[in-house]
Amino acid sequence: MDLLKFEERAGVIFKNKALLKQAFTHRSYINENRGLGLGHNERLEFLGDAVLELVITDYLYENLRDSNEGELTALRSALVNADTCSQVAQTLGANDFLLLSKGETKDLGRARQYILANTLEAIIGAIYLDQGYNAAKDFILTHVAPLIGSIIKAGAWIDSKSLFQEKAQEHFSVTPVYKILNESGPDHDKRFTVGVYIASDLFGKGEGKSKQDAEQEAAREALESKGWK
């Protein structure tokens, strides 16, 4: 694994290369290669998630002085969610360095997007441990924060649940109902699949690390399917 190529793309040269390799190591790879003595990236992901949220919160607070708390919260959510993180990871070519099980390697759909999003958070955690907060902040401001313009332009920060409820009441005079369709993963890394219904009709499905994230994804899909965005 030639990590130098990734370091050049990311603009960060690691002192401890093992940290960066761990950031790319998925739990499924460890399960198939227990004798290698590698650690998976979940603890780094946990750390990086917190650093990412803090940096983006500070960035939005300082740069969007006319936005209220609700708008800032929605924009932050759009900047740190799985879609944005996986997009950044793909732009950096993280997919070329992932260490996955044979089964996970074959899955190139939504599950891979979540893996890439988690990997980006793990990379941020690794940068924080290797070089400190300021280096992690510089990485985030270089690769994540600039997406705020396209997010605002596309309206991706809008609260999809609120908008779908408004449209559902306008067109059907009913309030949509959200139901959990599936839960997967260990307790520390749950994935939820949620469906949004009007009466008995399924209008959209979404996945997320939390029920709330999954509901937002379901509402976003429902809005798109009805052409209401």
N, C-alpha and C positions, 0 to 999 in steps of 0.2 A: 504494500500500500504506500504509494508515493504521496505523503501528506503535504509536501512542499507545494505542490500544485494548488491544493486547496488554500494553504496559508497565503499564497500570492494573491489568489482571488479575494480572499477575505481581508487582506491587508494586515494580518497578524502573524508574527513568527513566534511560535511557542518555545518557551524554555524547556518545558516538560512535554515532550511529544506523546508520552503515554496518556496524558490527560486528553489530548485531542483524539487519539485513537479510541479511548474509552467513550468519548462523546458520540462516536459513530457506531458503537457496538450495541446492538439490540439484544434484549433478553433472550430472544429465540435463538440467536447465534450461540450464546453461552450454553444453552440447553443441549445443543448438538455438538459442542466442542468444549466439554467440561475440563479437559486436561490441559488447556492452554494457559490457565491461570489469569484470564482476563476478567475484568469487571464490566457489567453492563452500564448503560447510561442513565438509569432512572433517577439516581440521586443527583446527578449533574443537571438533569432536566428540572427537578424540583427547585434547585438553586437558581438556575437560569431563568425560570419562569418568574420568580420574585424580582430578580434584577431587571428583567425586561419590563415588567409592569411599573417598577419605580422610575426607570429612566423615561419611559413614554409618558407617565403621569407628569413628571417634572417638565418634560418638553412641551406638552400640551398646555400646561398651566402658564408657562412662560411665553409661549408663542401665540396662543389664542385667547387674548385678554378680554375679548368681547363675548366669549362663549360662557354659558351658564353651566352649572354643575351637571345637569342632565345631558347636555350636549357633549361636554368633556368626557363623561362616563361612556357614552355611546361611541364616541370617536376612539377612545382608548380600547374599548372592546374590539372595534374593527381592526385596530392596528396590532393587537396581540393575539387574535384568534387563530385557529388552525389554518384557515385559508391563507391569511397573510403570511404566517410563519412558513408554511410549506412553499409558498411562492418565492419567498426570499431564499429558502434553502435550495430550491431548484435553480434559481438564478446564479447561485454560488457554485452549482454543480455538486451539491452534497450527495446526490443520488449515486454518483460514481464511487463513493467511498464507504457506503453503508455496509456493515457486516450483519447479515441477516441469515436466518435459517433457509433451507432450500424451499420450504413452503412459502415463507414470506417473500422470497425473491420473486416468485411467480406472480404474486398479487400486485398489480400495477394500478389498482383502482383507488377508491376512497381510503382504504386502509393504508396504502402507501403514503397518501397525503398526510395522514395523522403521524405516521412514523417520521416523515420529513419534518413536520412541525415540531415534534418532540425532540428531534435531533438538533434543530436550530436552538431550542432552549438549552439543550445539553451543551452545545458549543459555547453559548453565552456563559453558562455556568463554568465551563472549563477555562474560558478567557478570564473570568473573574478570579478563579483560584490561581491561575498561572501568573496574571499580571495586575490584578486589582480592579477596583471599581471603575476608575477612569478609562482604562483600556476597554472594558466591557461597554461602557457608555459610548465611547467613540465608535465602536463596532455597530452598536444599535443605531446611533445617529447617522451613520454612513449608509447602512443597509436597510433599516426598517422605517425610520422616521420619514424619509423622503416620499414614502408611499401615501402620505396623508393627502397630498393633492389629488391623486387619482381616486382615492377613497371618497373624498368629498364630492368630486365631480360625478362619480358613479352613484352617489347616494347610498353607498354600502354601509354607512354608519347609522342609517335610520333604524329605529326600533321596529323590526319587522313584525313582531307580535302585536304591537299596538296598531300598526297600519293595517294588518290583516283583520284584526278584530273590527276596526272601523269600517273596512270594506265589506266584511261579512254581514255586519249589521245593516249597512246601507243596501246591499243587494238581496240579502236573505232574511233580514230581521231576526237573526239569531246570533248567539255568541259561540265562536269556535271552541272545541274541546280538544285537549291534548292528552294522548294516551301513550304510555311507555310500551313499545313493541318488543324491545330486547335490551338486555343488559349483558355485557361481556367484560372479560378481563378481571384481574385480581382486585381486591378492595382498594389498594393504593393507586390503581391505574384503571379505573372503571371507564367503560364506553357505553353511552346510552343511545338507543335509537327510539325516536319519538315520532308518532304520527299526529297530524292535526286534522280533525274531522268537523264537518258541518252536517248535522244530523248523523246519518250512518255512512256518509261518503267521505273517503279519504282524499284530502286535497294536497297533502305534501308530507314528506318524511325528511327527518334530519338526524344527524349524529353529532355527538359532542362529549367532552369530558365531564360535563355536568348536565342535569336535566334541563337547566335553563338554556345552556348553549344549544342543546339538541332542539329545544322548542323554537329558538330563534332560527335555526337552520330549516326546520320544518315550515315555519311561517314564510321564510324567504322563498322556499321552493313553491309553496302554495301561491304566493303573490306572482311569481314568474309564470306558473302554469295557467293562471287566470288572466295574465297580461295586466295586472293591477299596479305594477311598479312604474 
